């Protein structure tokens, strides 16, 4: 088996596993419904930060990161972190309040807005194949 094929198979397996875990995570959040979604999100942020910091320490990459980081990087990643936190906060809230279907629909709709913004602001081109796929996504959402 070629290296590229092995990488593609590993990527496909990782995608399948991550989507299954994402789907099952709503059961996990529902089991914690006695806590507020904000508290659950806060725990997730704190434990993720600690985990990444420990990984960087073990790999001896933390010092290099701290020396090379710029304010522009911090502001850009900070803005992205706020958006991700909002996304996960809504997902946790939806899972706790038995709104998993609606949040799943939101996960389908959100990329459509991204594609639309790319078409309008960046004048991106969509191939026929991608256009057909996009048509079926829009049709399935409707």
C-alpha positions in Angstrom: 0.0 0.0 0.0 1.3 3.4 -0.9 2.0 6.1 1.7 -0.6 8.4 0.1 -3.3 5.7 0.2 -2.5 4.8 3.8 -2.8 8.5 4.7 -6.1 8.8 2.9 -7.5 5.7 4.6 -6.3 7.0 8.0 -8.0 10.4 7.3 -11.2 8.7 6.3 -11.2 6.6 9.5 -10.4 9.7 11.6 -13.3 11.6 10.0 -15.7 8.7 10.6 -14.6 8.3 14.2 -14.8 12.0 14.9 -18.3 12.3 13.5 -19.5 9.3 15.5 -18.0 10.8 18.7 -19.6 14.2 17.9 -22.9 12.5 17.6 -22.5 10.6 20.8 -21.3 13.6 22.7 -24.8 15.0 22.8 -25.7 12.0 25.1 -22.7 13.0 27.3 -23.9 16.6 27.6 -27.5 15.5 28.2 -26.3 13.4 31.1 -24.8 16.5 32.6 -28.0 18.6 32.3 -28.0 19.5 36.0 -25.1 21.9 35.3 -25.5 25.1 33.3 -24.3 25.1 29.7 -22.0 28.0 30.5 -20.3 26.0 33.3 -19.9 23.0 31.0 -18.4 25.1 28.3 -16.0 26.8 30.9 -14.8 23.3 32.0 -14.2 22.4 28.4 -12.2 25.5 27.7 -10.1 25.1 30.9 -9.4 21.4 30.4 -8.6 21.9 26.7 -6.2 24.7 27.5 -4.4 22.6 30.2 -4.3 19.6 27.8 -2.7 21.6 24.9 -0.3 23.2 27.3 0.8 19.9 28.7 1.2 18.4 25.2 3.4 21.4 24.1 5.5 21.0 27.3 6.1 17.3 26.7 7.0 18.0 23.1 9.2 20.8 24.2 7.4 23.2 21.8 5.9 25.7 24.3 9.0 27.9 24.7 9.3 28.2 20.9 5.7 29.1 20.6 5.9 31.7 23.2 9.0 33.3 21.7 7.5 33.4 18.2 3.9 34.4 18.8 2.7 37.9 17.7 -0.2 40.0 18.8 -1.8 39.6 15.4 -1.7 35.8 15.9 -3.2 36.2 19.4 -6.0 38.4 18.2 -6.8 36.2 15.2 -6.9 33.0 17.2 -8.7 34.7 20.0 -11.5 35.7 17.6 -11.6 32.2 16.3 -11.7 30.8 19.8 -14.7 33.0 20.7 -16.6 31.8 17.6 -15.8 28.2 18.4 -16.9 28.7 22.1 -20.2 30.2 20.8 -20.6 27.2 18.5 -20.0 24.7 21.3 -22.1 26.6 23.8 -25.1 26.4 21.5 -24.4 22.7 20.9 -24.2 22.0 24.6 -27.3 24.0 25.3 -29.1 22.2 22.4 -28.0 18.8 23.7 -29.2 19.5 27.3 -32.5 20.8 26.1 -33.2 18.0 23.7 -32.7 20.1 20.6 -30.2 17.9 18.9 -32.1 17.8 15.6 -32.1 21.6 15.4 -28.4 21.9 16.2 -27.6 19.3 13.6 -29.6 21.3 11.1 -27.5 24.3 12.1 -24.3 22.4 11.4 -25.6 21.7 7.9 -26.7 25.3 7.3 -23.6 27.1 8.6 -21.2 25.9 5.8 -23.8 27.2 3.3 -23.3 30.7 4.7 -19.6 30.3 4.4 -19.9 29.2 0.8 -22.3 32.1 0.1 -19.9 34.6 1.6 -17.1 33.2 -0.5 -19.1 33.5 -3.7 -20.2 37.1 -2.9 -17.1 38.6 -1.3 -14.2 36.6 -2.9 -15.9 35.9 -6.2 -15.1 32.2 -5.9 -15.9 29.8 -8.7 -17.9 26.6 -8.1 -17.3 23.7 -10.5 -20.3 21.8 -11.9 -19.6 18.9 -9.6 -19.5 21.1 -6.5 -22.6 23.0 -7.7 -24.5 19.7 -8.0 -23.3 18.7 -4.5 -24.3 22.2 -3.2 -27.8 21.8 -4.8 -28.4 18.5 -3.0 -27.2 20.0 0.4 -29.6 23.0 0.0 -32.4 20.6 -1.0 -31.8 18.3 2.0 -31.8 21.3 4.4 -35.1 22.5 2.9 
